[in-house]
């Protein structure tokens, strides 16, 4: 895997975690 791929995965996973936490808070 390249660094760019790892960074993209890290960013997407962070966004998913943020969306999940925001969703649980709004509910």
C-alpha positions as CSV (number, residue, x, y, z in Angstrom):
1,X,0.0,0.0,0.0
2,X,1.2,3.5,-0.7
3,X,1.2,6.4,1.8
4,X,-1.5,8.2,-0.2
5,X,-3.8,5.2,0.1
6,X,-3.1,4.9,3.9
7,X,-3.8,8.6,4.4
8,X,-7.1,8.3,2.4
9,X,-8.2,5.3,4.5
10,X,-7.3,7.1,7.7
11,X,-9.3,10.2,6.6
12,X,-12.3,8.2,5.5
13,X,-12.3,6.2,8.8
14,X,-12.1,9.4,10.8
15,X,-15.0,10.9,8.9
16,X,-17.0,7.7,9.4
17,X,-16.4,7.8,13.2
18,X,-17.3,11.5,13.3
19,X,-20.5,10.8,11.4
20,X,-21.4,7.9,13.7
21,X,-20.8,9.9,16.9
22,X,-22.8,12.9,15.5
23,X,-25.6,10.5,14.5
24,X,-25.8,8.9,17.9
25,X,-25.8,12.4,19.6
26,X,-28.7,13.7,17.4
27,X,-30.8,10.6,18.2
